Every structure is written in structure tokens, then in C-alpha cells.
Amino acid sequence: MYKGGYGGGFGGGGNMQQLMRQAQQMQEKLKKAQEELADTEVEATSGGGMVTVVMTCDRKIQEIKINPEVVDKDDVEMLEDLIMAAINEAMEEVEKENERVMGPITGGLGGLI
């Protein structure tokens, strides 16, 4: 016999409050992890250290260092390739760090959040 109410399949208001508390705790953990990632830097190089990229784990480039020996006005394409390779390597390092920090919180969905 249906007695009415809005349990919504959660078994009553107490369980809903517990779910809301858990959701809020998860949001707080996510925010703290995102702040940690924004403060964490990774460094990647290409060309045997000729180009170095420093990037925060919130995907902001902080610094690009180019060894003057690699600057050749007749081969700008090589320099462009080295910069691109260093940035791509930095992005891979950022993804690893994101998974390390966010994975335990999100159950492996860290790169998606």
C-alpha cells in the first residue's frame, strides 16, 4: 500500500541528507585538489634540453627556455618542432599528475574533471 511521500528511492530524508553531505565533502576535496594542481609545476624538455617548458598542472605555461645554440634563422621549423615537442611532453606530465592527484577522489575520472 502506497503511503505517499517523496523518498525518491533513497529510503527517506536521512539518507538524502547523508548523500548531500557526501557530495559536499567530495566538492571540497575536488576544490583542494584543483588548487594543489594549480600550484604544481612540471618541466619537460626536447632536443636534449635545447628547449624547456615549465607548465602548471592547470595547463598554464609558466616559462619557455630556448638554448641560443638551437636558434638558426635558416631552420625556424626545427625550433618550432622542438617547442611543440616540449609542450606536448609537458601536457603528458600534467595528465599524469592530474591522475595522481584527482584519481583517488574521482575514481579514475581525474582527467575529465
N, C-alpha and C positions, 0 to 999 in steps of 0.2 A: 504494500500500500504506500503510495507516494504521500509524503508529509510536507512537501513544499521546501522552500529554502533555496539558497544559492551556493551550495557546496562546490559546484563546478567540478566534481570528481576529485577534489583534494581532501575530502573527508572532514570538512568543517573549517572554520575560521582560524583555529590554532595552527593548523598545517600551512595555511596560506601565509600567516604571519612569519612562520619559520622560513618558508620559501623566499619571502620578501627580504628577510634578514640575510639569508644566504646570498641572494642576488646583490644586496648592498655590499656585503663583505667582498664578493668577487669583484665588484666595480672598484672598490678601494684598492684591492690587490693589483688590479689591472692598471689603475692610475699610477700607483707607486712603481710598478714595473716599467711603465712608459716613461716616467721621469728618470728612472735609472738608465734606461736605454738612451735617452736624450743626452745624458751626461757621459756616456761611454763612447770612446773613440776607437776606431780600428785604423790600421795603417796597411796599405798594400803598395807593392812596387811592381814595376815592369822593366824590361830591358836590363836586367841585372842591377837594378837600383838606380837606373838613369832617370826614372820618373817615379815619384812617390805621391800617393793620395792619402790624405787623412780625412776620415768621414765619421760623423757621429752615427749612432745606431738608429737615429730617427731620420736617417738618409740625407743629411746635410753635409756638403763638402766643406771642410774647415780649412784645408790647405792643399795646395798642389806645389810640389817641388820638382824642378827640372834641372838636371845637371847640364851646365853650359856646353859640355862636350857633345851632347846629343842634338844641339841646335845647329841645323845646317839649312841655310836658306834654299839650297837646291834640293832638299829632301824633306819638305814640310810634312809630307804624307806619313813618313816614318814616325815623326814626332806625334802626329795626330793619333796614329795607331797605338803608340806607347801610352799616351794619355788615356785613350779609350780602354786599353787592356788593364791599366791600373785602376780605373774607375770600376770596371766590371769585377775585378778581383775584390775591391773594397766592398762592393754590393754583396758578393758571396759571403764575405766575412760578416757583414751586417746581418744577413739572413741567418747565419749560424748562431750569432749572438742573440738575435731575436728569439730563435727557437729555444736556446738555452734558458733565457730569462722567462719567456712567456709560456713555453711548453708545459711546465708543471701547473700553471694556472688555467690554461685553456684546453688542456688535454690534447696537445699537439696541433692546435689551430693557431698558434702564435703568429705565423706569417700572414694570416688572413685578417688579423685584428689590428 
